[in-house]
Every structure is written in C-alpha cells, then in structure tokens.
Amino acid sequence: MQPSERLRERLAQVLDPELGASIVELGMVGAITVDERGHAVIEISLTTVGCPLRSQIERDVKEAALSLDEVMEIELVMGVLDASAKGELMKRARTIAQGRAPSTSIPLQTPVLMIASGKGGVGKSSITANLAVALAASGRTIGVLDADIWGFSLSRLLGIRGDVKASAGKMQPLERVIGSGSIRLLSMGLLADEDQALMWRGLMVQKAVAQFIEDADWSGIDYLLIDTPPGTGDIAMTLARLLPQMGQLVVTTPTIAAQRVAARAADFARKSNIRVLGVIENMSGYTCSCGERHTFFGEGGGQSLSDELNVPLLAEIELNAAIAEGGDHGEPAVLHEASDGVFHLLAQRILTDVAPPVGAVGCSARMLDAMEKAVATQSS
C-alpha cells in the first residue's frame, strides 16, 4: 500500500467533532501526497470559511498523520466545500446518524478526556478531581468516571458519598453541585467498601468499565473525564472502542523515568487511534514561604515530552499541601483557588482550545439543523 493510501486510511479515524463521523467518509479529505522525504500534503475542505472547530480538525489531522512512520512533516491545504459537496456531506451525515444505534448515553459530540500516564503515583486522580471541579465552576455539568477499578479514590477526593441507584435499567451517577455547575460521578468507591480489595481478573475489570459507560445514564453532561489506572492495555482499548471521540491528557512528573513511561502511554494511545491532546506536568517544584523555588524532581520533563509528542504543555502544577489535604477531606484545593490559579487556567485552556464544547457556535451541526428546518418548511 502506498504511503498516501495508508495516510488516507489513518485519516478515516479522524471524526468531525460535531457530526461524529469520519472526515474521509464525509468527503472532507481531498488529494493526499507523500514524497520520499516524508513531507505530506493533505487537502482538507470545511463546511464554512469561519468554522470555529477548524483548529481542532487541523490538530486531529496532524496527530493522525504523524502517527505514521512514513510521515515526517505535514502541510495542510485548507479549503471550503462547494454547495454540491456540502449537500452530499449533510446527506451522508444523516445516513450515518440514522444507521448508527448509540450504545451509550454519551453523544459523540460530547468531549471525553482520558487522564493517563502509564504509571502510578504521578497524581492523575488529584488532577482529575480538581480539573472536574474547575470545569463545573464554569457552569458545566461534568461527568467523572473512575476507571481505576482496583485503585478507586475519586469518591473520597470529590467528597461524593452515597448509594448508586438505578432508573430505567441505568445506573445514576451521584451528583455534587459546584456553583452553577455540577459533577456526576461513578466509581467503585460508591459500590465497594473503601478498605475492600477487589480480587478481579482483567476481563472482569474490563466488563466493569464497560458497564460504567454502557449501563449508566450520562445524559446531559458537557464533558466526561476518565481517571485511568496505571499501565497501558485492556482498559484503554475498552474505552477507545466505546468512546471513539475520546482524547488523552498525558500526566507526567519532571523525572526522566516518568516522562519515558508517559511517552509510551501516548504512543499506545496513538496506535489505538486515541488523540493525544496535551501534556500536564505535575509536581513541577515547590515554592516555599520565603519565595524560593525548589525542583525536587528535576525540571523540564513536561516541556520535553510535549515537544516530543508535538502537543501543547497545558499546565505545570507545583507541589502543594492543599491538594493533598483537600483530597483527604473531599474538598478539592481548586475550590479555594484564585480565578487565575493553575487548575482554573487549565480548565480555561480545555474550554477554549483543547476540547471546546460543541454547541450553537458549531458550523456543521448548525448548517445541518438549518437544512432540516428548510426541508420541513417546504414540505408543510
């Protein structure tokens, strides 16, 4: 198979953020060339010139293309579909939507963020909890799935306790109101005793994660955050199969050991067609009361990893006793953080750049809605 054909095949895994269908299947990918130096030229046509999701589509295309060994650099030629092509795109989108029975209550347009590192002890759960609270504080409804079946901790970190009930055959996540928003959580910590060891093999763990997605009512959420267990393997593949829109936030510490494990986690994600969205460096240092900064675990690991993966470094989170203390008492540190604090700034980057919520500002969905209304008016 020629490199250009392999590249087109890989781009078939890139989804339009609104329509939830492959940009290849929707006819948005034009000519593709890859020369002997690995320079790839890809033509992409959008539905409108000012499409607000253009940057996300560009980023996803580059991410998919660079996952091929034959591709060393990308040149995107962006254009706009003509009227005939737009009509065909919307026709395909309707056909795809009608023929695909959703297996979960999570729409394909809902951003799903997997927080992963490949190893334990880097603070994934604390970051998940504080990021969820910061996003909820912006007025959103944030779903949180604790996929660390053996090492569950989010029910304690978020201060959410109670019994999970079912309605209409679906588990109902437990909710905590945060300002004008809320968090909805599902975790083994709500189903098992905190001190109870779960003697489950891998297949049972995979099934539990799948049930938390397929047999739960996640309707109405604006984001889903997933805290993943250490390692790269079955859980990530299960999540990728059930949630094709999922992207990964890679957590590392400044140490070389953590950085290399995180790089393997990112490589696994890309080979599983999971988009790598950015890097978060935790335990970046410590600033004492005298104002002097200490770097106990080295320096620059997060930036080095982001450069290697060609994704942005989203945050550098310093060691802070308030994070540990807040988690112990179910009151995440971000609740007492200034509006320009690190978790609020991370949430803002998620909302505005990394994975903006899809709504009325979108281009494809808005056009599809307008076309359907026009058709309905003409037929009435």
N, C-alpha and C positions, 0 to 999 in steps of 0.2 A: 504494500500500500504506500502510495506517495505521501510525503510529509504534509502536503496541503490537504489530502483526504483525511489523514489522521487528525489534523488540526480541526477540520470541519466536524469530524466525529466527536472530538472533545468539546467543541463549542455547543454541540447538541445538549450538553449537560447544563448550559447556562440558561437560567429561566428569566423571562421578563418579570420584573418584581411585582407588577400588578396583575398580570393575566395568569401567572403561574405556569406558563408553557414555554417550551424551548424556543430560543430566538431563531434557531435553524428551522424548526417546524413552522414558526410563524412567518418565515420568509424575510427575516430582518438581516440575514447574513448574505452578502454578495460574493464577489470574487475574493479568492484567497491565494496568495503566492508565498512560497518559502524558498529563498535562494540557498546556495551552497554554504553561505556563511551563517545561516540560521536566522537571517533577517526576514521576518514575516510581515506581510502587508495584508490587512483584513479590512474589507469594506462592510460597514455596519450602517443600516438605514433605520432611523427612528420614525415614530409616527408624527412628530411635530418638531420644528426647529428648537423651540424653547422647552423641550421635555425636561421637567425638574429631576427626573431619575436618570438623566444622561450619565452623570458621573458614576453612579452605581453600576450601570450597564458596562461602561468603559472599564471600570475596575474589575468586574467579574470576568469580562472577556480576556483581559490581560492575565488575570490569575489562572484561568483555564489554559490559555495558550502557553504560558511559561512553565506549566507543569509537564510539557513535552520536552524530552531531551533534545530534539532536533531544533527547538526554537530558542534563540539566544536573546533576541530583541524584537519588540513589537512596534509596528506603525499602524495606527488606526486611521482609516479614512471614513469620517462620519458624514452621513447624508440624511435625506428625508425621503420617505416613501411617497410615490406619486399617488393620485387619487385612486387609480385602479388597484395598486398594490395595497393601499390602506383598506379598501373594501375586502380584498382577499384575506388580509390579516384578520380582520374582525370576523369574517366568516369562519376561518379556521379556529379562532379563539372560542367562538360559540360552540362549534362542533366538539372541540376538546373539552370544554366545560360540561357539556351535556353527556359526553361519553365517559367521564371520569367520576366514579362514585367515591366521594371522600371517605376515607377510613377513620378519620379523626374529626374532632370538632374545631380543629385549628385551621382557619383558612390559609391557603397558600400565600396570600398576601401579607400574613402576619409575620413580622420578623422573628426569627428564632436564633438565639445566641447561645452557643455551647461554650462554656468556660472550661478550658482544658490546659493541661501542662505536660502530661505524660508521667509525672512523678508526684508523690505526696509531699506535704509539708511546705508548699510554696504559698499557701493562703488562698486557694481557689474559692473555698466556701465563704470566707470572710469577704472576699471581693464580690462574690455573687450576691450575698446578703446586702451589702452596702450599696452596690450598684442598683439592685432592685428597689431599695428604699428611695434612692435619689431619682430614679425614673418615675416612681409612683408619686413623688413630691411634685413632679411637673404636671400632675393631673391625669396620668395614665393608669390603666389597670394592667398590672404586671403579673403574669403567671410565672411561678417558680417551681421547677421540678428538681427534686433532689435525687439524681440518678446514681448517687453513691450508695448503693443498697446496703453494703456492709458498713460503710463509714458515715452513715447519715448524721447530719449535725444542724441542718438549716432550721428545723423547728425550734431548737434552742436559740440559735443565732438571731432569728427573726422574732422570737417571743410569741410564737403561734402554737397554741396547745388546744387539744380537744379531740373528739372522735370524728373520723371521716364517715360521713353518711352517704347513702346512695339515693338518687332520684331518677326515675325513668330508666333504671338499669345502669346509670353512670355515677361514678364517684364524684362527689362535690368537693373541690378544693376548699380548704379553710382560708378565711379571709381576714386581713387586718387592714384597717383604714389608715392611710398615711396622707394627711392634709386633704386635698381634693381628689386624691387618687387612692389606689388600694393595691395590696399584694394578695395573690391567691396561691396557696402552697399545697403541694402534695409531696410527702416524704415518708419513708419507712419509719421515721421518728414519730409519726402520727398513728402508726399501726402497730408498732412493736415497742416493748419496754426499752428505755434508753440504755439499760445495762445488759440487755439480752443479746447474745451472739447468734447470728443467723447462720446456720450450718447448711448453706445452699451452694450447689454447684453452678457452673457457668450458665447452663441452659435455663435454670430457674431464675437466675438474676436477669437474663435477657428477657424472659417472659414477664417478670415483674415490671421492668422498664417499659416494655410494650404495653402492658395493661395501664400503666400510669398515663399513657398517651391515648391509646385507643378506647379504653373503657372509662375515661374521665371527661367531665364537662368543662372544657376550656373555652367555651363560647364567650365572646365579649372581651377577651384580653387584647391589649395593644401590642404586647411583646411576650415572648416566652423565654425565660432564662433557664438554662440547664446546667447544674453543677455536676460535673462528671468525675468518676473515680480515677485514681492513678492508673497509668498504663494506656496502651493503645490496642484496641482489639474489638471484642464482640459488642460491647456497649455502644461504641461509636458507630459501628456498622449497622446496628439495630436502629439507632437514631437517624442515621443517614437514609435508611430505607423508608422510614415512616415520615420523615420531615425533610423533603428534598430542598426546601428553601433555607435550611439551616446553615449558618456561618459559624466560624470558630474564632474566639478570642483566646490567644495564647498567653498564658501566665508563666513568667519566669522570675528568678531572682538574679542578681548580678553575677553569681558564680558561674564559672565555665561549665561545671557539671550540670547544673540546672538548665543552662542555656542549650547544651547539646541534646539533653533529653527533650526539651521543648521543641527543638528543631525537628526531632524525629516524629513528635506528635503532629507537627504541622505538615511534615512530609506524608504521614499516614492520612491526614485529612484530605490533602490534595489528591492523593491516589484513590481516595474514596469519594471524590467529587464533592467534597465539602470545602466551601470557600474559606480561606483564611483572611480575616477582616482586619486584624491588628494585633499588636503585642502590648501587654501590660507588665511592667516591671514592678514587682513587689519587694519589700524590704530593701529599698534603694539606699538607705542610710539612716542616720539618726541625728537630729539637731537638738543639742542639749539646751538647758535653760540659759546658758551663757551665750548662745548663738553660734557656737562652733559645731560644724557638721562632721560626723564620723561615718566612714564607709566600712562597716564590719565585714561585709560580704563581697568586697570588690566594687568595681564601678564600670558602667558602660555596657553591661551584658544585654540589657534590653534594647539599647540602640543598635548594638552589633547584630542581634537577632533580627530586628526589624529591617535592617539593611540587607541582611542575607535573604530574608523572605520577601523583600520588596513590598512590605506593607508598613503602615504608619505605627510609630510608637505612640500609643494612646495616653499612657499615664505612667508616672514614676511615683510610686506610693512609698513614703518613708515609714520606718518602724514607728509605731505609735501605740503606747499603752492603752489609749482609749479604745482602739479597735478590739483588743483582746478583752478588756473589761466590759465593753458594750455587748460583745458576743456572749459572754458568760451570763449576763443579766437580761438578754433578749432585747436590748436597746442599742441597735447598731449605731456606731460612732457618727455616722453621717447625719443622724437626727439632730446633733448638736454642732454640726459643721457649718462654717460660714458659706454663703452662697458661691464664693469663689474658691471653696475648698476642693481638694483633689477629686473626690467622688462626684461632686456636683459638676465639675468641669468634664469628667469622664462621661457622665450621663449626657451632658450637652453635646459632646462630640458624637455619641451614639445617635442622638436625636437628629442632629443636623447634617452629619456627614457619613458615618459608618453604616448605619441602618435606619434611615429616616422612616417614620411611619407612613404608610401609604394611605392617602385619603383623597379628598376632593381636589388636591393640587395635582394629582397624577394626570398623565397625558393619555395613555392608552385606555384606562378604565373610564375616564371622563368622556372620551370620544365614543367608546362602545355604548355607554349609557345614553348619550345624545342620539346616536343612530337608532337605538332600540325605541326611544321615545318618538322619533320621527316616523319610524315604520308603524308604530302603534297608532299615531295620529292619522296617517294616511289610510289605514285600514278601517278606522272607526267611522 
